[in-house]
């Protein structure tokens, strides 16, 4: 890795105690890196050729963000959009849980309402438990050329207004009286079932 950095990237070494002093915590792998943050692309650029995207709305747990990104990369989601109330995917824990997938899947901040994705040809899918929810395996969902799968906060889920504005409200069928899954687990199930075919 050091050899691939070339002469333009300075590489320093230090013992674990020194690195812990610099960061304020013990590094699990003993590597510390400083990078320039890239400028976020526009929503249009991220959506340009995408067929399946996820909108992360108000998710603040870094572990969930990282897990959603990892599932998105593994299960064919073309892009990730985050509302401003979601946590930063470049948070160190999110990066770690994602296994670096935050650097693989195109993503940006959604600067307008979720319904604005219709202007780019997307149908929105609110993942929510309501009386109007259709099952995740509804054949109509697979037929849609462009889907934006909207995942909500860990505790409260999606806001009523977001659900009302969605083209589809979708639930994952559950057994044994279980009412819901963690947002990261639900995202993985939804990504697999709604993947572009």
N, C-alpha and C positions, 0 to 999 in steps of 0.2 A: 504494500500500500504506500509506504514511504517513497519507494522508487517511482511509483506512478504519479506522485505529486509534482515531480520535476523540481527545477530550481526556483520557480516562482512562488512556491508555497513553503513558508518556514515551518519546520517541524522541531519541536522541543521535547525533551524528555525530562521526567521528574519522578521521584518516588511517590508512592500512594499517599503518604502523609501530606506532601506538598500539594498534590492535586486536590485532596480533600480540603485543604486550607483555602485553595483558590475558589472552589465551588460551594463549600459549605456542607458537603455531604460526601460519603465514600462512594467512589465510582465502582460499579459492579465489574466493569471490564477494564478499567484503568486507562480509558481513552477519553480525551476531552478535545472538542473541536469548536472553533469559532468560525462562522461563515457570514457572509453578507446575505441578508434576507432578500430574496427576489421580489420584484414588483409583482403584485397580484395581477393576473390577466383579467381581461374583461369577461363578463358573463357570456357575451356573444362569441368570443374566441373559444371559451371552454365548451360551449354547446354546439359549435359549428358542425361537427360531423357525429355528434353523440346520438345514440338511440335510446340508451338507458342511463339515467342519472339519479342520484339520490340527493335530496334536500335535507340537511340536518338542521332542524329548527329548535333552537333553545337547549341543545344538549351541552351540559357543562362539565360532565365527568370526563377527564382526560383519558381514562381507560376505555370508556365507551367510544370516544372519538377515534382512538387508535384502532380498536377492534372493528369499528365500522369501515374504516379505511382499508384495513387488511382484508376484510370480506369483500369490499368493493373491488379491490385489485384481483382477488382470487376468482371472483364469480362474475366477471365481465361487465361491471358497471363502468361506463365510459368517463364519467366525471362526477365530482362532488361539489355541491353548492352549500354554503353555510350561511345561516342568518346571523346578523351581528350579535344576537344573544347567545350564540354558541361559543365554546371555547376554541382557542387557537390550536390548529393541528400541529403547529411547530413547537408546542409545549413539549418539553423533553420526555415526559411520560407518554404522551400521545405518540410521539415519534417511535419510542421504544416498543410500545404495545403493537403499533402498526407494523413492526419489523421493517421499517423504512418505506412502507407503502405510501406514506404521505408525499414521498418524492417520486412515486411512480404514476399515481392517478392524477390527472389534471383537476385542479380545484380552485375555487375563488369564493369570495364573499358575495352573497346575493344582495344587491343594493336596492331592490324593489320588492313589491309584493310577490308571493309565490305564484299567484295567478298570472303574473306577467310572463310566465314561461309559455303560456299559450301562444304568445306572439312568435315564438320560435317553433311552433308546431307540436308542443308537448301536451299530453293529457296528464293531469295530476292525480296521483293516487295517495290519498291520506290513509296511513296505517292507523286505524282507530276502531275501537269497539263501540259500535252504536247499533241501534235497531235497524238502521238502513244499510249496514255493512254487508258487502257481498264477500263470498269466500275467495281466498287467495287463488284458488285453482279455477276461478270463473274463466271459461274459454275466451270471453270478450277481451280480457286483459292481455292475453297473449297475442291477440290480433292487432293491437295498437302498435303503430310503427315507432312512436316515440313516447316514452313514459318517464315521468319524474316521480319517484317514490319518496314521499314525505314522511320522515321519522321525527317524532316529537320528544319532549323532555322526559327524563327518567321517571319523575314522580307523577306529573299531571297529564302527560301525553300532549296531544295537539290541542290548540285553542279551538273553541267552538267555531269561531269565524273561519279558521283555516279549513276545518272539516266541511263546513257549509259551502265554501268556495271551491272545493275539490271536485274534479270530474267523477272520481270514484272514491268511495270510502270502503276500505278493505280490511278484513280480519283474517287472522290465521286460525284455522280450525284447531281446537284444543280437546284433549281427552282428560279424563279423571277430574273434571271440575276445575282445572287450572284456568284462570281467567286471562293471564297475559304472560309474556316473556320479557326479559330484560331487553332494552332497546337494541343492544348490539346483537343479541341472539335473534331477535325478530328481524333485524335488517338482513342477516345472513340468509334466513329462510326466505324472505321476500325476494332478495337478489337472485337466489337460485330459481325460484318458481317463475319470476317475471323476466328472466334473462332473455335477451334477443335471440331468436332462433333463426 
